Amino acid sequence: MSEIDWKQAPKNAVWWAVDADSQAHWFLAPDVAAFTDFWFQESKPAPTFGFEGNWRESLTKRPNK
């Protein structure tokens, strides 16, 4: 697996992954909608960092500081 440069990630990014179309994304911490009982999660485009493996195995959690 290639090395993920977390310095390039948004501050609230928790995960990085590649999808079946070889597009990489940062997955941000979920937001809880005020006065509701549901949450939503946003993703942003990310570099692929040279990832060439199986996309199903690309999900990478941000390391603890």
N, C-alpha and C positions, 0 to 999 in steps of 0.2 A: 504494500500500500504506500502511496506517496505521502509526504509530510504536509499536513495542513498548517498554513501560516495564519494562526489565530489573530495576529496583529492586524490583519486585513479585514477581520470580521466586525460587523456592527457590535456595539457594546452589549446589546441584549441577545446576541446569537448564542444559542445553546447547542445546536447540532449543525453539522455540515453533511451533505449527501449528494450523490449523483443519481439522476433518475434514468429511466429506461431509454430516454432520448439523448443520453450523455450530457445533459445540462446539469450543472452543479448549482446548489442553493444553500444559503444560510437559513436555518429555521430558528425563528426568534422565540423568546419566552412567551408563553400564552398570556393574553390579556383577558381579564374577567370583565364582562360588560356590567357597568353599574346598575344596581337594582334589578338584576336578572339572575338566573341560575345556570347560565351557559358561558362558555369562553370560546375564544377564537385564536387561531395561531396564524402568524404571517410568515411568509418566506421572501427572501430577496436573492437575486442572482449572485452567484459566487464564482470565483475562478475554479477550474478543474484541478489545478495543481498537478497536472500530468497523470491523473488517475486513469488507469487502464484495466482495472480488475472488473469483477462482476458488480454491477450497480447495486444488486441486492445486498452486497456486503460492504457498501460504502458508508453507511451511516456511522458518523463519528461524533462522540460527545465532546464538548469543550472540556479540556482538562481543568481541574481545580487550580486556583492560583496559589 
